[in-house]
Amino acid sequence: MSKLEQFQEFIRNNGKDLTGVNVPVVLSDEQTKLPELNFTFGWTIEIGVTEHEHGGHCPSGIKSGSASNAYSCANDTAKQYVSGQNSLFNDRFLKILGPDISENFLIKDRGLKSAPETYVGSKVCYTCDGTGKDTCSSCHGRGSTSCSSCGGKGRNHVTRYENNRTVHTTESCSACWGSGSNTCGGCGGSGKVTCRTCDGGGYLYFSYTIDGNAIRSTKWAYNTNDYHEWTTDYVKKTGLKLVHQLTEVTEVNVEGVLDGCTFIYAFTANLPTLQFTANIDQVDTTMCFAGSNNNTHDAGGVYDPAVWSVAKQLGGGSQSTDKSVLATPAIKDIIEASETKTKIGLLEENWVSTDIKDAIVSNYQTLVTQLKKQSVKGIAPKMFGGLISFTFLFLTLGILFAAMYPTFAQDSAYRMSVLQLPEWYFALLTMKFALFGLPALCNYLFFFGFFWLSFQCVKKWYWKNIGPGKTWLLAFSLTILVPHIGFSLFYNGLEVINHPLEVTNALLAASILVGFYFMMFGAKLPNRWYTKLLGFIAGIGAFCAMHYGLYLLNTRVGFIENHGRYPYELLEFLHPGTRFMAENLVEWAMLSIIFAYFLTRRQFWLKAKCLVAEYDSPVLLKSMNMEK
């Protein structure tokens, strides 16, 4: 089998594996060339002097007096290395070089570390001019500061009561003994402090090291005219790794100079190149391969028709088709590369062209948009229905609680409301009080510690990945609300046990509320509109039957004393609950909104994730922000 037939067979089989469809490519016009290239490469040993500042600390090294003198000495020694009088850096680089010219070709710029000589010099400190002392910033050199107790006046205004009258007078300030000023605590009254720039030494120290670097230079040229026009692009693109793709590498004598390089090498080598004309769907394209392993330089977009024949179906509305397309290896790799900003050979080597890649990504984004819209379809009415349900649920619980503990509910207005949270936190952070008997400064530890804990909990346990802004907002909301809820439950729980439990009141109040649930479920459970109407009527009938039974039972049990006013007396059991809920209206509204919003959002998100998971595509889960 000829090389052309081998490549044609490989392209067809590989294309079928990548796209799932046949790739009827036909190769022709095989052009094999073996251009000879000449490479000259080398390194210039650059030597320089580097300054290092040490502040007031004197480093080890050759003491050279002033910093300028140390710099001059370092430069004089550096010239000796440059002139070759001292071959230290050349010897170091020779140890890096080896006998194999191919391995040497791969060596890039190298640092050669520093010479053993380090010259040390000093300068007078620019801050204190060599005195080691600087002007005190607290008193600005005066040695004393204005008394904070009397404002520098030396006397304080005093008001006292004597013989049933108010006396206003002044007295000498006890903090400054009437002087109006205090000795500066920063400088002890001297007006000067130790200079921070030089640490009080008066001098700044500098060291100068001699550093060497090997800087790489390379040039190359063709020794023959028999080469493909794209060969130059391949050489530039491959870089130094090209040496692995060359054949018959032969070291030759260096001719001329190379950018002043100290170490110079030269070699000749052959670069195998191969070019085909590929015909697919009656369209010709050029395929280019190079190197001893026939690396792909440009595949000419030979898989474009096959890939697009599959990818054009993506986002068409059929889940089974979309799933099949996303499972196609070529399309899967292209989408993952686009979403993760990575490079793949399929695109870099032009097996699939940029235009087709952009079209695939566009179709994929269409699918993502469709799924996102589908994931929130109908969420508004569902959330509104949830708001009504939770509002009625919390109303029921609140009324029943107030009916069980009517005396506790009466004092609700005197307890802390959520509207008082800003005032409470302001007092907490200004240390107007302390928590748990600890020092007031621990308030900050409690607040920021709880905020950090809330932040970590949101990041770990919130059901989906959210942005930094939403994470901070949720963490802050938890920091504000959770302590309030916790303290309220704890202290109100301690208080409620001291109030009498009215079971009868709660049962009678519940009998009224249960009737509303009868009617609600009677209308909700049936599917057809007329059966919903019949269910609602049945709910009303059940409600009336239950209360008629209670009415008859009341004649024997007597839980309502005035039997003749049974309906009115029954409604009276709801009054403590309605007052209790009115006084806690904000808390009632907040709980209803929070539960309705987050539970509905989570329900729709889980439903959407199950739908997206059916596509069996990790990258689609990531695009939908559902990989958590």
N, C-alpha and C positions, 0 to 999 in steps of 0.2 A: 504494500500500500504506500503510495507516494505521500510526501509531506502535505500536499494540498488536500488529498483525500483524508488524511488523518485530522487535519484542522477542521475540515468540513464536517466530519463525523463528530468530532468533539463539540463543535458549536451547536450542531443539531441536538445532540443528547443533553448537553448542558442547558440549552434553551428550553427543552421539554421539561427538565427537572425544575427549572426556575419559574416557568410560566404555566406549566400544565397543558400547554397546547403545542402542536407541531411548529417547528421553525424551519420551513423549507428553503434554507439558504443554499445558494449554489456559488462556490468559489471558482474563480478563474484568474487568468493573467498573473500567475505566480512570479514574483520578482525577488530573487535572493541576491543580496550583495554583502560584501565583506570588506568594508572600508578599513584602511589602516590609519590609526590615529597616533599622534605624537604628543606626549604629555611632559611638561616641565613644571616641576613644583619645588618649593623650598620654604625656608623660614628665615626671617630677619630677627636677630636677637636685639631687642630693644631694651635699653637700660635707662632707668630714671630714678629720681630722688623723690621720696614721698615724705610729707610732713605729717607728724602726729602731735596733737595737743594733749597735754596732761594736766592742765590747771596748775594748782599749787603743789602737786606731787612730782618729785624729781625722779625720773625713771633711771634704770641702769643703762650704762653705755659709756662711750668715750666723752668725758667732760671737755667741752670746747669753748667755754666762756659764754659769749652772747649767742643769741639764736642765729644771727646773720653769719657769724663766724662758723658755727656748726653746719649751717647750710652750705657754706663755701667749701669746708672740709669734705662734706659728703659728695659734693659735685666733683672735687678733685679726684677722690677715690673712684667715683663712677667713671671718669675719663680713662683711668687705668684699665678698668674692665672693658671699656669700649675699644681701646687701642690694642688689646690683646696681651698687655703685660700680665694680666691676671685672667686666666682662662676658666674661672669658676663656672660662669653661666654656660659657656660652651660645653664644658665637661658634663654639666647636669643634663643638658639637652641630648648629648651623645648617648647617655644612659637610657634615654627614652627611645631613641632610634634603634632599629634592629636590622638584621641582615636582609630581611624580606622586603623588597621594594613595594609590594602590594600592601603590606601591613603599614609601611611608612606613609603610603598615600592616604591612608584613613586618618592620620593624625591632624587634628585641627590646631587652632591657637592654644598655646599652653602657658600657664604661669610657672615661673622658675624659682619662686619664693624669693627671699631677701638674702643679701650678703651678710656675713657675720658682723660687719662693722655697723654700729649704730652710734650716731653723733648726737650729743645732748647739749642744748643751749638754753638760755633764758632771756626773757624780756621783762622790763618793768611792768607791773600790773597796770592796765589802762583804767581800772576802776578806782584804785586807791593811790595811784602814783607812787607806789613803792612803800607806803607807810604801813600797810597791813591793816589799816583801820578805814572804815567807811562811815558816812553820816547815818545816824540812827533814823530809820524811817518812821518810828513811832512818835518821836518828839522833834524831828527835823533838825537835830543837832543842838537843841536848846537845853537838854538834860532834864527837863520837867514837862509835864503835861497838865492841861487844864483840868481842875477837879470836876469829876462827873457828878458829884453830889450837889454842889452849889453852882455849877456852871461857870466856875472861875471867879465868882463874886466874893467869895470868902464868908458869906453869911447866907443863912437860909431863912425863909419866911415861915413863921410859926403861928398857929392859932390854938388858943387854949381858953378854957372857961374858968372864970374866977368871980365869985360873989354874984352869981346869976347874970353875968355879962360875958360877952365874947371879946377876948383880947387878941388883937393882931399885932405882932411884933417880929423882930428878926433877932437871930442869935448866931454866934460864931459857928462856922461849919466844923463839926467834929472830925470830918474825914481829912481835911487839909489844915486844921487848926487856924483857920481864918486867913491863910495865905492865898487861897484861890488856886493853888497848883500843887501837884504831887511829884515826887521824884519818879522819873521815867523807869518803868520796870524792865524795859528792853535793853537799856544801856547802863543802868545803875546810876544815872545822873551825869555821866561823862559826855554824853552827846555823840559818842562814837561806839561802833560795834565792829567785831571781827569781819574783815572783808570776805565775802563768800566766793568771790572770783578766784582769789589766790590762797584762800584758807588762812589768811593772816601772815603769810610769808613775804608778801610784797613783790614776788616774782612769779611769772608764769613760765612753765618749762615746756620745751618742745624737743622732740626727737626726730631724727632724719635717717631713714633707711634707704638702702640701695636695692631696688627691685628689678628683676629681669622678666621679660616675657618673650616667647617665641611666636612671631606673627606670620601666619601662613599666606603664601602667594601661589597662584596656579595659572598656567596658560596651556592651551592645547590647540592643535591644528590638524587638518587632514594631510596625510601623506599621499593620498590618491584622490582622483576626481570621481571615483565610482561609488557614490553613496546616494541614499534617498534624501529628498529635500527636507524631510522631517527629522533626520538624524540629529541635527544640532539641537532641536528642541528636546529630544530625548536625553541627550547628554546633560543639558542644563537642568532638566527636571530631576534626573536621577542623582546628581551631585557626586560626592566622593564614593558613594556605594556603587558607582558605575564599575569600579575595579573588579567587583565580583561577577560582572556580566561580560568581561573582556576575555579574549582567548589569545594565546601566544604572547603573553606579556614578557617583553625582553628589555632589560636595562641597557641603556646606551650612554655614550659620553654626552656631557652637557655642552651645548654650544651657546656662547654668549653669556649674558647676565640676566638675572630675574629680579627686578625691583630691589637691588642691593642685598639680596639674600646671602646669608653666611653659609647655609647648608642647602645645596641644590642637587636634585636628582632628575633624571630623565629616563623615559622608557617609551617603547612603541608597543602597540597591541592592536588586535583586530576586534571589531565590533560586528558580530553577525546581525543582519537586519533582514526582515522578510515582509513583503507586502502582497496583499491579494485584492482583487476586485470581488466584492460580495454582492450578489443579486438576490433580493428578496421582495416578493410582490412586485416584480418588474421594475424595481428601483435599484440602481447601482450605488454602492458606497465603498469607501476604501478602508481596509483593515491593515493596521501597522503593528508589527511585532519586532522586538529587538533584544539583544543579549543572548548569552549562551543558553539561557533557560526559556527563550522565546517569550519574554515578558510582554504583556500587552501595553502598547503605547497609545493606541487609539483604535477602539473596536468599531468606530463608525456608526454607532447607534444601531447595530445589527438586530438587537432584540426589540426595537421600538414597536414594530407592527404586532408582534406576539403579545408584548406586555400591554399595549393599549387595547387590544381586542378583549382582554380580560378586565382591565381597569376601568374601561368606559362604562361598565355595568354598575360600578360602585356608587351608592347613593341613589339608586333608581327606585327605591321603595320596597324592594323584596329582601326580607331578612335572610332567607336562605342563600340568595345570590350574594348579598353583601358578606355574609360569613364565609362563603366559598372564595370570594375575591380576597378578603383579608388573610386567608390561609395560604394564598399563593406566595411562595418564597420570595420572588422578586419584588412583588408589591409590598409584602410585609417588611422586607429589608429597607425599601425606599421610604416608607412611612416612618419606620423607627429611626432611620437616619435623619429625616426631616425634623421629627419631634425632639430628638436628643441632641441635635446639632453635631452629629458625628459624620465621619467620612467612610464610604464603603467603595470597594473596587468596582462594583457594578456601575457607579456613577462617575468615579474618578477616572476610570479607564474608558468611559464613553460606550459601554455596552448598551446603556439606556441613556438617551440624550437628555439635556436639561429641559427642553420643551415638554417632553413626555413626563419627566419627573414633576414639573410644575403642574401639569394637567392632573396627574394622579393625586398630588397633595390637595389641589382644588376640589376634586371629587370627594376626597376624604373629609375635608373641612365641611363640605355640604352634608355628609352623613353625620358628622358630629353635631352640626347645627340642628339637623332634624331630630336627633336623639335628645338634645337638650330641650328643644321645644316640647317634645313628647313627654319628657320627664316632669314638666310642670303643667301639663295640660289639665285643666280642671282644678287646679290647686286653690284658686281664689274662692269658689263656692264651697269647696270642702273645708277650707280654713274658716270661712264664715259660719258654716254649720258647726264646726268644732268649737268656735267661740261661743255660740248659743248653748251648746251642750255643756261646756265647762262652766259657763256663767250660771246655768241652772243647777249644775251639780254642786258648785261651791255655795250657791244660795241655799240649797237644801241642807248641806252640812252645817252651814252657819246658823240657820234657823233651828235645826235640831239641837245644836250645842247650846244655843242661847235658851232653848226651852228646857234643857236638862239642868242648866245652871243660870237661872234668871237673875239671881243676885250678883253673880259675877259679871253678867252681860250689862247690868245697869252701870257699872263703873268703867265701861270700856272707854268712855271719852277722856278719862283721867290717865290712861296708859299711853305709852310712847307710840306714835304713829310713824309710818314710813316717811311722811312729810317732814318729820323732825330729824331725819337722818343727816342732812347737811349740817344742821346746828350741832348735832351730837359729834359728828366727825371733826368739825371745826374745834370743838372743845377738847376732843381727844388729841388732836395734833398740836394744839397750843398748850397742851399739858395742864388744862384746868382741873383734870382729875386723873387718877391712876387706876389701871385695871388690876384686879385681883390682889390689891395691896402691894404691888411692886412699885419701884421708883417710876415716876412719871415719864422718864426718858425711855422706858421700856415700851411705851405706847407706839413709838416709831418701829421698834423691833416687831411688835405684834402686827402693825399695819403692813409694813413692807414684806414681812415674812409670810403673811397670809396672801398678799398679792402675788409673791413668787410661787407659792403653792398653787394658787388658782391658775396662774399662767401655765405651770407644768401640767396640771390636770386637763386644761383645755387642749393643750398640744397632744397629750397622750390619749385622752378618752373621748374627745369630740368626734362625732361619727364620720366626719370627712375633713380633708385638708382645707384650711382657710388661710387667707392672707394674714400678714403681720398685724394690719390695722384691726381686723375683726378679732384676732386673738387677744390683742391688748384690750379691746373694748369689752369682750366677754369676761376676761380676767378681772378687769376693774369693776364690772357689774357684780360679779360674784364676791369680790372683796367688800363691796358696799352692802349687799343684800344678805349674804349667808350669815355673818355675825349677828345681824339684826334678827333674822329668823331664829337662829340658835338661842340667843339671849331671851327672845320673846317666849319661845317654847319652854325654856328652863324656868324662868321666873314666873310666868303665868301658870305653868304646871304646878309649881310650889304653892301658888295662891289658890288655884281652883279646888284643891283638896280640902280647903277650909270652908268651902261653900256647900250647902246641902244639895243633894242630887234629887231632881224632880222627874222620876221615871214616867209617871202618868202624863205629865205635861208633854214630854217628848213623844210618847206614843200617840197622843191625840194630834199633835202637830204633824207627826209623820203620816198619820192617816189621811190628812188633807193633801200632803205633798205626793204621797203614793198615787193618789187619784190622777194627778197630772202625768205621772209616768205611765199609768194605764192608757190614757188617751194618746200619749206620744208614741208608745210602742204599738198601739193598735193601728195608728196611721202609718208607721214606718215599716213594719214587717211585711205586709202584703206587697205584691208587685204591681198589680193593676190599679188604676185610679178609683174604680168603683169599689174594689175590695178594700182600698185604703179608707174610703169613706165609711164602709161598713165596719172596719176595724176601729175607726175613731168613735163611731156610735157605740160599738161594743165596749170600748174603754169607758165611755161615759156611763153606760149601764152598769159595768163592774164597780165604778166609783160610787154610783148611787146605791147599789145593792150593799156594798160594804158599809156605807154610812147609815143605811136603814137598819142594818143589823146592829151597829153600834148604838143607834137610837133606841132600839128595843132593849138592848143589854143595859142601857143606862138606867132604866126603870128599876133594875135589880141591884146593879153594882153602885150606881150613884156617883160616878166620877165627875159628873156635872150636876151641881146641886139644883139649879133652876132648870128643871126639865122642860118647862114651857118655852124657854129661850135657848134651847139646845143649839141651833145653828149659830146664833150670835155669840154664845158663850164658847163654842168650839173655835170660832175665829179669833177670840181673845188670846188663845194659846199661841197664836202666831205673832202677836204684837211685840214681845221681847225680842224675837228673832229679827223682825223687820227693822226695829230700832238698832239692834246690834249690827246688822249689815249696812244700814245707812251710815253709822258712825265709822265703819271700816270699809267705806265705799272704794277708796283708792287701792287698798290691799286686795279687795275682791276683784277689781278691774285688772290689776296687775297680774294676779294669779291666772285669771281667765285668759288674758292675752298671751302670757308666756307659755302656758300649757297648750293653747290652741295653735300658736305659731310653731313652736319647736316640735311638738309631736306630729303635727301635720307635715311639716317639712321633712322630718325623719321618715315618716311613713312613705311619702312620695319618693324620697331618695333611695330607700331600700327597694322599693318596687322598680325604680329605674335601674338600680344596680343589678338586680336579677335579670332584667331585660338585656342590659349591656353584657353581662357575664355570659349570656347565651352565644355571643359572637366569638367567644374563646379567643380574645385578642387583648393581651396585656397592655399594648400601647393605646388601645381604644379606652380601656379603663383609666389610663393615665390622662388621656386627653379630656375625658369626662370628669376628671378629678375624683375618681372613685377607687383608686388603687389602695387606699387605706383600709 
